[in-house]
Amino acid sequence: EESLDALEKDTVFADMLGEEFVKAYTTMRWNEVTRFRSHITDWEKQEYLEIY
């Protein structure tokens, strides 16, 4: 996440790769981070759902 924040602020990479590419790449990766965070693992299901 810190690397995505840094990439979004880095003008050198934006100049080299193009702002459109950096925007598309970081958007894709932020979506991936969101999906990863929202995924409930088998361990979490077993640990927390069996209580209720």
N, C-alpha and C positions, 0 to 999 in steps of 0.2 A: 504494500500500500504506500509506503514511503517512497518507493521507487516510482510509482505511478504519479504521485504528487510532484516529485522532482522532475520527471519527464514532461509533465504538463507545463512546468514553469521554465524549462530549459529552451532558450531561444536558439542555441547552437544546433541542437537536434532538429528543431522545427525548421531551421534554415536548410539543413542538410537533407532531411527526409521529406520535408513539406508539411505545412501545418495541417492539411487535410488528412495525411497519413497518420500523423501523431494523434489527431483528434479521433480518428476511426479506431486506431490501435488501443488508445487508452479507454475509450468507451467500451470496446469489446472486453478488455481486461477488467474494468470496473464491474461489468455485468457478471463476469466469471467470479469475481470476489463476492458479489452479492449472492450468487447461487451457492457458492461454497459455504458461506456463513449460514444460509438458511437450510442447509441439508442436515437432517437429523440422522446421526450415525446409529448403527445397531447397538453400540454400547449405551448411548443416551436413551434409546428406547427401552433397553433392558433395565438400565439403572433407575430411570425416573418414571416410566409408565407403569411398571409393575407395582409401584407404591400405591397408585390410585386404582 
